[in-house]
Structures are given as C-alpha cells and as structure tokens.
Amino acid sequence: MRRIGPTTVTPVKDTGPPGRGLLYGLGRACARRPWRVIGVWLLVLLAAVAADRAWGGSYADDFDLSGTPSRTGSDLLNAHGAAGSRGVAAQIVVRSDAGPLSAHRDTLAAAGQRLTALPEVISVAAPLDTAGAVTDDGRTGYYTVRFRENPAQFEKSYVGRVDAAVRALRADDVTVEYGGPLGQLARPAAADRASEAIGIATAVLVLLLGFGSVAAAGFPLLTAVVGLLAGLSVLGLLASRYAFAAASPTLATMMGLGVGLDYSLFLVTRHRKLLHSADGPVEAAARTVATSGRAVLVAALTVTAALAGLFASGVDFIGMLGVAAGTTVLVGALAALTLTPALLGLAGRRIDRWHVRTPVDEPDDSGDIWHRWAATVRRRPWTFLLLGLVVLGVLGAPAAALRLGHVDAGASPVSYTERRAYDLVADGFGPGADGPLTVVVTLDKDHRTTGAQRDALARALRDALTATPGVAAATLPKATADGALLVSTVTPDTGPQARATTALVHRLSDDVLPGVLSKEGATGYLTGTTAAQQNFRDILADRLPVVVGVVVAAAFVLLLAVFRSPLVALKAAVLNLLSITASFGVVVAVFQWGWGSRLFGIDETVPVESYVPMMMFAIVFGLSMDYEIFLLSRVRETWLETRDNHRSVAVGLAGTARVITCAALIMTSVFLAFLLSTSVVIKMLALGLGVSVVLDATVVRLLLVPAAMYLLGEANWWIPRWLDRLLPRLDPEGSPGRAGSTGAAVPAGPVTR
C-alpha cells in the first residue's frame, strides 16, 4: 500500500505498452534508425536555409483595409489623379541651427535632384519649393519623397544611397533625419540574436540544474534549434509569396524556440522514466511517442488552432501573424516527434552517462514535495481556489482600462533617425504635424460644373474644420484637375497616438463631415496614415469578441474530444481566460500607465498597440492549453488506471511538476529576453507572454487546477452518453479502449478506502 494524504490506494501495476498505432510506429522507427533520421533532418535544414537565402521574401507592415473610409479616400485620390497620391511617401526632415534654410538653398536643391535620381523614387518635393514645408522661423523643413513601393521593404543598402544624396547637406551643418517608412528602413538591426542567445543559455542552465543529465539538456536544445531554423526558413519562403508583418520573424522565433524546447523536454523526461520498465531504449522511445508524443501533438494542434482563429478578425495582416507563429510551432512539433526519439535511440541506456549531478526524472515516491503539495491543496481546496482567483483578479484589474492605439515613432529610442525626425517635426510644426489627416470630398454633378458652388462648399468646409475642437489648422480644400474631388489637409492639435487625436478622427468622420456635406449631396472621407490606423483599431476592437469566441470554442471542443469531460474542458477554458486577463492587466499597467516602464526602456506612456491584445489572446490561450494538456493527460492516465480522482490529481501534478516548471522557466526566459528589442510592440508581446507563462505554471497549475479538480471530484470525468457517442476519440495518452465514463460518473474501480 502507498499512502497519499488520508487516502489509501492499491499500487497500480504497469499496464504495458499502449496501442501500437501510428505514433508508436513512428517513435520506434526513429529510435531504431537514428542516423537515418538525423541525416534527413540535416538535409532538410540545409536545403531550407539555402532556399530561404536564395528565394526568401522580406517583411513589412502593410495593412489592407478594403472598404474602410481611409481606403476609399485613398482609392479616390489615385483614381482622380490628385497631386501626391501615387506611391508611398516618406519625409526627410532638415534642420539648420546656424540660420534659416534659405541660406542653404543651392545645397537643398542639389540634394533634391540627387534624391530624384535614386531608383524607386517617383518625385521629390523640396522644402523651399513646397507651401507649408518650412517652419515660421525658417530653420526646419522637410522633403516629401514618394517611392514606387514601400521603402521599408528595400534592401538595407538603399539607406547608404540616400545618405550619399544628402551628404552635402550634412557637410553644410544641416541636420538630416529620415521619417516614416524610410526611417523604418534605417533602423539598426534588431537584437533578436542576443535575445535568442539569452534564451538558449537559460535553457541550458535550467535543464542541467533541473534534470542533472547532459543529454536531458542537450537533446531538447538541439531539437528546438533545428526546428526553429527550419521553421524560420519555411517562413522566409512563404514571405516571398505572401505579405507578412515586420514583427513576424521575431514572433515566430519566440514561439518556435519556446514550444520546441517544451515539446522535446516533455518527451525526453517521459522516455527516461520509461527506461526503468520498458524492454530496451527503442521500446521506451516508441512508448514515449505513443503516449507523451500524442499529448505533444494535441498541444501543437491546439496552439495552431488558436493562432488560426486570428483569421476570424477578417484582417489578413493579423491572420498572417498567426501563420508566422504557427509555422514554427508545427515544424518544432514535427522535430520533437521525430528527431527527439532518434536522439534517444542513439543514446540508448547511456543517456545519463554524462551528468552534472545525480540525474532525475519523474518522481516515484508518494512522499515527494509535489505529492505533499497536492495533499495540502486537497485539505483546503476552497482556500487555494479563492487565493488563486484573487491573485489573477488583482493583476487583471488594469485590463478594464485597456486603450487600443498605435505606437508611433515618438516611442522609438532617440538613437533612431525616425524618432529624431518625429521630434523635429513636432517641435517645429506642432505635434499634430506628425499625423496629418487628409479630407477627401466627392462632389455631385452640379458642384463639379459650377465653380461658384464648389468654392462656396470649400469655404464652408474649411470653416467647419477649423472650428472643430482639436484641429490646429486646415487648408482650404482644393479641387482635383477633373473637378471631381475636393482635398484638404487637417493638422490635429495632438500627436498621432494621443487619445484626443482618436476622438478627433471620430468627430470629423461622424459629425463634422456629414453635417457640412450631406445637404450638398457630397460625401467626405478621412484618409492618410493616422486615419487608416484608426480604422484598423476600430475593426480589431469590433472583431476581438469574435476571435475570442472562435478560439475558445475550438479549444473547448478539442479538449472535450481529448479528455471526454465537459467540466474539464470548461474549467480549462475559464481558467485560461482568467490568466489571459491578468497578463493583459500587467501590459496595461506597464505600458499604458507607465508603472516601471523605464525598466524596459520605455520613456513615455503609450497605448496598447491595436493588434497586440488579439495576438496575445491567441498565443496565450494556445500556450496555456499546452501546460493544461501536459498536466491533464497525466491526471487522466492515472484516473483510467485507478478510478481515484484524488490520487489522479496528485500523481498527475507530481509527474509533470518538474518538466512543466523547467519548461515554464525556459519559455519565460525566451519571451522576456525579447524585452531587449527596441520595438515597443515586441516588448508588449514579450512581457505579456512571459507573465502569462509564469501565471500558468504557478497560480493556475499549483492552485486553481488541483483545487477545482478536488472540489469537482468524480464529476471531472462525467460525460452524457449521447455526447460521448458523438465525439471523435482523441486519446492524448494513446490508451485505446480505456475511454472515460459514459452517462454518469464512473465508479471508483480498484480503490481500497
């Protein structure tokens, strides 16, 4: 007999290998022919990397907002040949501290000619030749350069050609900075390599200290790195045909490295445990893939399904971010299910030959710390349940103040030329000059043919615009060459990411323009970068509930099919929603409220980037399900053997405690290492994901899950008969024929009390 808390149960004998299905055969084949599998992966990796170098695409933010007012206004400008409507515009800001820019007229003109001669340039409007392009003191101005394509996607060498074109200005003591997409191109290389190195170094340290075995540390690391490199290469090839955001490779690296280490570590730990009872290393590897490998497969599919749910937003930009992350997740899972058993078969029983301390795997003793913790939670389940809920509630409270917005160049480091250009424009022309709005008015037939009516409408519109609170200035609307449109530029009082600017966009769109134009039979649209970003925010805010519903429903159905329990699936979904809310709250407190933001290199408070909550939700929900599946699969495995709910929770918690703790430490370090990024959006994602992993591995796994399962008792495994017949059989531990209950709570089986 073994005693766990106050309950005495009979010991359970090894039930032998699970059903010899596809995963069992895959694990056995890989372990029996390890060099062949390693050779295939080496060839695949070399071919993928070479193909990416030769044909891989680039990454840049490109929002397709078809049907929105900003897109309609932009299309109208292009269709009617409005001045400055072609291509993609970027500013080159110039500042003369020694005197007015007019003293450098010849140098400015010569630089403009050299810029015009650059490839991909459509036109260049010089500051001294453009109305409103020079400040009142004459010291600050800007070129408007229009490119055929988005310059953010050009090769880095293009910046050198721009530098050469303006070199004479700098030699003449004129400050020159690049704004907009040209400034994005000029950004320094991201610190992703440093972040990856920190994550890998932390993984080595955690695995060596946690498991003692060099192989237990090396195999997951090698598998994760191979899977990551292959996944990033596949992503690069996809980028040659499809549009991916600039953050895609960084996000894919964070996800691929994190889950790759998790999945392989889960398999290695189970294999080392099975070596004690299985008939040889090959059999142990086969059983590992058939049991824990099935949990890995379900976990990877759950993460991928959550990421695929981003397409429910209806915005390709968001959906493709999910594709980017899902690519490295799937490749990482494939590497774990094939390369890991090959390495395990190659090592054989000598897997722990090299070690830094006594190697350990899953605990056998019912008196270990995790069994004792499970017994403690069992004695006071309501106390621990309420404690966990309070912790998540306090952390999640700031999420109620979530404000979506766009993080503009004003939040970039001052070492970036785009930030310096932003500051020069704001200081010289006012903060709203960094985010002007373009008003496009379509005219009816009478206004097109009658100049007096058109001019009267233009004056009325300008008067209404300038009288609107929040407007610093508005130009007199001018007609296009065909007389079909009126076009005006509105400069807000505040910068692009300010709450007041958001309110101004809505005020102009909803009230001012309809109020002036509807009685004249005209229609007005707001376009330009700031208006487009606001449309983007509005779309995502409206569709976030849809994405949440789709992702939660898909995960619920998958967990229901896997664990055959409505209550287990519902509990997992609810607890994951609570942990996600808590991570949202931390992001709001740090970035939006500024609590400790300077620790992360943020000098000012910023709104939460509009697509971050949607991305965080899909990723965090998927990752939360990873640990949930790892834990519940072991709980259910013991339940199927003993029919003792209390013992099942204790054994499942103890059996996965070390691997989940180490995996969480590694994944947290991987995510938090990306706080070194200079991108505020990447910092948001890194902090939010890191916090969520910590909460899942501690508050959720140690408090809420065991407390809830103890309180529910045998109801954890109840399922109506009709639902049991309806659902497909997706057993996470490869134990066919041992499905859960049907119609009522299953009786307690071989338990002696």
N, C-alpha and C positions, 0 to 999 in steps of 0.2 A: 504494500500500500504506500502511496505518496500523499502527503497532506498539503493542501493549498488553502491557506486560511482555515476556516472552520469546516470545510467540506472535504470528505474523504472519498477518493475515487479509485477504481481499479486501474492498474497500469495498462496502457494500450500497447499491444504488440505492433511491430512493423507490418503493415498490410502489403508490402511488396511493391513492385513497380506498378505505375499507373497503366492505363490503357495504352497500347503500342500504336499510337496514332502518328500523324504526320510530324508533329513536333518531336516526339520520341525518336522517330527515324532520322529526323534532321540532326538532332543532337548526337545521336550515335554515329552517324556518317561523318560528321565534322570531327568528332573525337577520334575516330578510327583512322582518318586520313588528314591529320592536321597540316602537314606540309603542303598538301594539295590545296586546302582551303586558304592557307596563308599566301600561297603563290597567286591564287585567283584574286585575293584582295589586293595584293601588291600590284598586279597588272591593272586591275580596275582603278586603283588610286592613281597610278602613273598616267593612265590613259585619260582619266577625268581631269586631272590637273593640267595636262598638256592641251587637251581640248579647250579648257577654260582660258588658258593663256592665248590660244590661237583665235578662238571664236567667241569668247565670253563677252557679255554686254556690260553696260555701265548702269549706275543707279542715280536717280534724281527725282525730286518731288515734282509730280505732275498730276494735278487734280483735274479730273474730267467731271464737270458739273453740268452736264447737259440738262436743259430745261429750267435751270435756275435763272433769276433775273440778271445776275452778273454775266453768265454765259450768253444769254440772249443779247444783252447790251454789247458785249464784245463781238458777237457774230454780226450784229447790225453795223458796227463800226467798220468791220472788214468788208462787209457786203457793199457798203456805200462809199468805200474809199476814203474814209476820214483820215485826216493827217495824223501820222504817228500810230496807226492801228496795225501795221504789219510787223511780224516778227515778235521777238521778246526783248523788252527794254531793260537796260541796266544803267545806273548812274556812275559817273566818275567825278568825284567831288574834289574841287580845288580850293585852296585857301592861301592867301598871301597875308602874312603878318607885317611885312615891311611897308605895305602901301596897297592901293587899290589894284584889282586885277587888270584894269585898263593899262597899267604900266607894263604889263606882260602881253599886250595884245598880239604881237607878232609871234611870240613863242606859243601862245594859246592856239593861234590859227594854224601854225605849223604842226602842232601836236594833233589837232583835229584832222588835218589832212593825212597824217600817218595812221591815225586810228581808222579813218575811212578806207585806207588801202589794205587793212587787215582782212584775211579771209573770213567769211561768215558774217561780215558787217554789212548791213543794208544802208544805214545812214547814221550820221553823227550831227547832233545839234550842239554847237559850241555855246558856252555860257554868255559871251558878249553879244552873240547874234540871236539870242532867244529871249523873248519877253518873260520877265519873272524868274529868270535863271540865275540872277545875281542879287545878293542881299542889298539892303539900302545903303550900308556902309561901303559897298563895292569890294569887299575883301573875300567873300565866299561865293562860289558859284558851282555849277555842275554841267558836265556834258551829259546828254542823253544819247546813249549808243543803242541802236536797235540791231539785233542779231537775227539771222535766219532761224536758228534753233536756240534752245535754252543753253546759255553758256555754262551753266553749272554742270553740264554733261560733257564738256570739252575735255581734251587731254590737259593735264596739269601744265604741260609745256606752253600752252596758249597764254598763260599768265606772263611768261617771260617775254612774249611778243608784245603784249600790252605794256609791260614795263619799258621795253625799248622805245615804244611810241611816245611815252610821256617822260622819258629820261631827261630831255632838255628842260622840262618844267621843273623837275626836282633840282636840276643843276642851277636853275634860276631862283632857288629858295622858295619855290611854291610847293606846299603840301599837297600830295595827290593820294586819294584813297578810293577804293572800289566798293560800290554798294550793290545791293540786290543780288541777282544770280551770279554776276561776275565776282562779287565779294565771296560768295559761297565757293566758287571755284578756287579762289585764292586762299581758302582756309588751310592751315597746316594739316599734315596727315594726322588722322585720329590716333588716339593712344590705345587702340584695340590690342595691339601686340603685348603691351605692358599689362593690360587687364587679363589677357589670356595667360600670360606667364604667372601672374599672381594666383589665378585660379588653379593652374596646374600645380604650382609649388604648394599651395594649401592642400590640395587633394593628396599629394604625396605624403605630407606630414600627417594629415588626419588618418589616412589609411594605414600608415606604418604604426602610428600610436594606437589606433583602434583595433587592428587585427594582428599586428606583430609580424605577419608574413610579408616578405618582399614580393612574392608572386601575387598575393591578395591585393597589394597596392599597385603593382606594375601592370597586371592584366587589364583591370578596368581602365587604367590610364591610357594604355596603348590602344585598346579598343575604341575609347572615346575620341582620341586624337585622329585615328584612321577614319572613323565615321564622320567626324567633323570636317576633315579636309575633303573627303569625298562629297559630303553634302554641300559644302560651300562651292565646290567645283560644279556640281549639278545646278546649283542656284545661279552661278555665273552663266552657264549655258542657257538656262531659262530666261535670264535677263537680256540675252541677245534677241529674243523674240517678243518678250512681254515687258511692260513697264513696271519696275519695282522702285519703291521709295528709297531715298538715300539711307534711311536707317535699317534697311533690310539685312545687309550682311552682318551688321552688329547684333541685331536682334536674333538672327539665325545662329550666330556664334554663341550667344548667351544660352539659347535653348539647346542647341546641339551638344555643347560641351557639358552642360548640366545634366540633361537626361541621359546622355551617353554614359557618363560615369555612374549614374544611379542604376541604370538597367544592368550594366555589366557587373557592378558590385553586388547587386541582388543575386545574380546567377552564381558568381564566384563563392559567395557566402553559403548559399544552399548546397553547392557542389561539395565544399569542404566538409559540411555536416554529413552529407550522404556518403562520403567516402568511408565513414565508420561502419556502415551497414551494407552498402551495395557490393555487388560482385565485381569489383575492379573499377578503375577510373573511367573506362569507356561507359560502363553501365551507369555510374554515378552522373556522368555528364549527360547521358541520354535522359535519365530521370529528372535531372535538373531542368533541362529544356522543356520536358513534358509537363512539369509542374510549375516551377517559378517562371520558366520561359513563357508559359501561357499567360501568367499574370503580367509579364512584361509586354506581351503582345496586346493584351487588353488595355493596359495602361497607355501604350503608344497610340492605339486607335482612339482612345478616349481623348487624349491631348489633341490629336489631329482633328477629331470631330469637333472639338471645341473651337479650334482655330478655323476650321471650315465654316463654322457658324458665323464668322465675320462677314461672309458674303451676304448674309441676311441684312446687312446695313444698306445694300444696294449701291455701295460706293466701291468701285474697283480698287482704288488706292488702298482702302482698308483690307479688302479681301486678299489682295496680293501680299500684304504684310503677313497675313495668316499663312499664305502659301510658302513664303520665305521661311518662316519659323517651322512650319510643318515639314518642309523638305529635309532639314537637318534632323528633326525628330525621327522621321521614318527611316532615314539612312542610318541614324545612330541605333535604332532598334534592330535593324537588319544586321548591323555589325555585331551587336551584342548577342543575337541569336545564332550566329554562325562563327564569327571569329573567336568569341569567348570560349565556346566548347572546344574549338580546335586547340586553343592555347592550353585549356585544362587537360585535354587528352595528351598533348605534348609533354606537359609537366608530370603527368601520372601521379604516383603516390609521393613523389619528391616535391610536391608543390610547396611544402613548408620547410624545405631543406635550408633555405636562406631566410633568416628572420632576425629581427632586432630585439625581440622579447618573445616570451612563450606565446606561440600562435593561438588564437581563439577563434571560435565560430559561434554558432547558435548555442545558447545555454541548455544544459540538460537538467540542472538541479532546480527543483521547485522552490528552493530557498534563496535563489539569487535575488538581486535588488529589484529586478523588474517584476518578479512574481510577488515580492513583498509590497511593491507599489500598487500592483493590481488588487491585492488584498486590502490595502488601505483605502483605495477608492471604493471598493465593494462595501466597506463598513459604513461609509458616509457618502453615498452617491449624490444625494441632493446638494450637499455642501460643495462638492467639487464641480458639479454641473453649474450651480449658481456662480461660483468663483470664476469659472471659465467664461461664462456669459457676461459677467461684469467686466472682465478684462477686455474682451472683444468690444463690448458696448462703449467703454471709455475711449478706446483707441479709435473706434469708428464714429464717434460723435462729430468730429470736424467734417466728416463727409457730407453732412447736411448743408454745409456752406460751400459746397463744390461750385466753382465758377469756371466754365469752359472758356477758352480763348486761344489766341495764337501767340506763341512765344516769339517775339520779333528779334531783330538784330541788336536791339538795345540790351538784351540779356546775355549777349555773347561776351567773351573776355575782351578786355581793352587791347589785348595784343593782336586781335583780329582786325584786318582792314575794314571789314564790313561794319564792325562796331564803331570804329573811328569815323567812317563815312556817315553813319547814322547820327552820331553825336554832332558832327559838323553841320549837318542839315538841320537838326533840331535846334542847335544854338543860333544858327544864322537865320533860319526861316520860320522857326516855331516847331513844336513837337508834332503838330499835325501834318507838316510837310513830308514826314517820313511815311505817311499813309494817306495820300490824297484820294478823293473819290471822284469818279467821272460820271456825270449825269448825261444819259442819252435819251433824247425825246424823239419819238416817231410822230411825224406831222400828217394831218389829213390832207386831202387834195386841195382844199381852199387855202390852207396855210402854206402849202408848197408853192402855189402860184401867185399868192398875194403877199408881196414883200411887207406892206404896212402891217398886216395881221401877224405875220411871222415876227416882225420886230417888236410889236406890242407884246406878244406872248413871251419873247425872250426877256424883255424888261420886267414883265410881271414875275417870271420865274426867278430871275436874279434877285429881285426884291424879296421874294418869299424865302429863297435860300439864305440870303444874308441876314434875314430877320429871325432865322431859326436858331434857338439856343444851342450852343456847341459848335457853331460854324464860325471860323476865324475869317474866312474870305471865300468869295465865289466869283468866278469870272462871268462876264456877260456871255450867254450862250451864243455860239456861232453856228451858222448853217453849213452843212457839207456842200460840196460842189454841185450835187444834184438837187439840193434843196429838200431832201427827204428827212434829214435829221437836224436837231439842234444839239450841240455838245457844250457842256460846261464842266469846269473843274472846281471842286469844292475842297477847301482845306479845313479840316477839323481843328478845334482848339487843343485837342489832346492827341497823344500818340496812338499808334495802331492797336496796342494791346490793352489800352485803358478801358475801364467799364463804361466811361462816358462816351467813347467812340462807338462802342457797341450799341448803346442807346440811341446815338445819333443816326446810325445806319437804319435802325428800325423806324425811327421817327420820320426820316426822309422818305423811306420806302412806303410806309403805311399811311402817313398823314399828309406830308407836305406835297409830294409829287402828285398824288391823286387829287388833293384839294385844288391845286392850280390847273392841272391838265385835263381832268375828266370833263369839265364843262366846255373845253375847247376841242374835244374829240381827239386829244393826243394822249399818248401813253409814255411814261417815263421809267427808265431802268437805271439802277446804280451798278456800275461795273468798276473794274480795277482790282488790284491785289487785295486791298482791305475789304472791299465788298464781297469778293469771292471767298475770302476766309470766313466772313460772317455767314454767308450762305452755307459753307461747309459745316460750320459749327451748328447751325440750325438743323441741318439734315441729320447730323450724328446725334444731336440731342433728341430729336424726334424718334430716331430708329434704335436708340440704345435699348429701350424696353423690348423691342422685337428681338434683337440679338440675344439679350439675356434670356428671354423665353425659349428661343430656339436651342441655345446651348444647354440650358438646364434640362429641357425636355429630352434632348438627345442623350445627355449623360444619365438621366434618370432611367430611361428605357434600357440603356446598355447595362447599367448596374442591376436593374431588375432582372434582365435576362441572365446575367452572370451569377448573381447571388440568390436568385429565386426568393426575394423578400421585399415586399413593398416598403416595410418600415425601415429596413437597412438602406434602401435606395433613397427614400425620402430624408432620412437622417443625414446621409452624406450630402445631399443637395443643400439642405438647410444650413448645416454647419459650414459648408464651403462658402455659401453666400455671406454668412456672418464674418468669416475670416477675410473675404474679399473686401467687405465694407470697412473692416478695420484697417486694411492696407490702404484703401482709398483715404481714410481719415488721416493717416500718417503723411501721405503725399500732400494733402491739402494743408496740414499744419506746417510742413516744412517749406513748401514752395509758394503757396498762396498766402499764408500768414507770416512766413519768414522765421519760424521757430528753428533756430540752429542752421539756417540755410547757408550761412557763411562757412560752416564746417565743410560744406560740399561745393564751395567755390561759387556760390550764387550771391551777387552783390545787391540784388533788389528782389522784391516780391513779384511773382509772375502768376498769371492764371494757369490753370492746368490745361496743357495742350489738348485741343478738342478731341483728338483720336486716342489719347492715352487711356482714358477710362475703358473704352471699348476693347482696346488691345489688352490692357491689364486684366479685364474680366475674363476674356477668352483664355489667356495664358495661365492666369492664376487658377481658374476653375479646372483647367486641364491638369496642371501640376498638382493641385490639391487631390484630384482623383488618383494620381499616381500613388501617393502615400496611402490613400484610403484603400486602394485595391491591394497594395502590398500587405497592409495590415489585415484587412477583412478576408483576404484569401487564406491567410494562415488561421484566422479565427474560424472560418467556415470549415477548413480542412479538419481541425480538431473537433468541431461540432459534428461533422459527419462520422467521425470515429467514435466519439464518446456520448453524444447527445447531452452533454453537460454544458450549459451556457456559461456558467461561471468559470469553469476550467478552460473552456474555449477562449474566453476573453483573456485570461491570464497567460495561457500558452501563446496565443497569437501576439499579445503585447510583448512578451519576453522574447519570442522567436524573431521578431522584426525590430526590436528596440535598437540593437547595436547598428544594424545596417541602415535603418532609417535615420538614426541620429547622425551617423557619419555621412550619409548621403545628403542630409539637410545641411550639415556644416559645409560640405563641399559646394553644394549648389548655392548656398547663401554667399560664400566667398566668391564664387564665379560672378554672381549678379552684382554684389557690392563692389567688386573690383572695377566694374564699368562706371562707377562714380567718378573715375579718373577722366572719363570722356569730357570733352569741352562742350558737347551738345547738351543743352538743358533737358531736352526731350528724353535723351538716353539716360540722363541722371534720374529723371522721374521714373522711367521704367525700371531702372536698376534698383532704386530704393524700394519702390512698390513691390517688385517681385521678391527682393531679398527679405523684406518684412513678412510677406505672405508665407514664404517657406519656413521662417522661424516660427510663426504662429501655428502653422500646420503641424510642425514637428514637435511642438511643445504644448500649447494650450489645447489644440484640437485633439492631438493623438494621446496626450497624457492625462487630460482632464475630461474633455467633453465626450469623446468616443467611448471610453470604458464606462464612464458614469451613465451615459444614455443606454448602453447595451446592458448594463446590470439592471437598470430600472425597468427596461422592457422585458427582460428575462427571455423565456422561450418564445415570446411573441416576435422576437427578432426574426425567427425562421418560419413564420406563418405566411401562407400564400393561398388564396382561394383556388379551388380545383380548376375552375374554368380558366383562370389566368395562367395557372401552371401548364395547362394543355396548350394554351395559345402561344406562349413564349417559346422562342427557339432555345436550344440547350447550348449555353456558352459557359462551360465549367472552367474557371480560372486555374484550377489546380489539376486538370487532367484526370479526374476521377469519375469516369462514366459509370452510370448505374448506381451512383450514390447521391442522387439528387436530393434536394431538401424536401420539406414536408409538402403535403398536398391536402388542402382543405382545412387543416387545423394545425395547431402546434404539435410537432412530432413528439411522441412520448420519450421519456428520458433514456431509453436504451440501457446499456450495461453500466449503470452507475449505482454504487452502493453508498447509502447515506446512513 
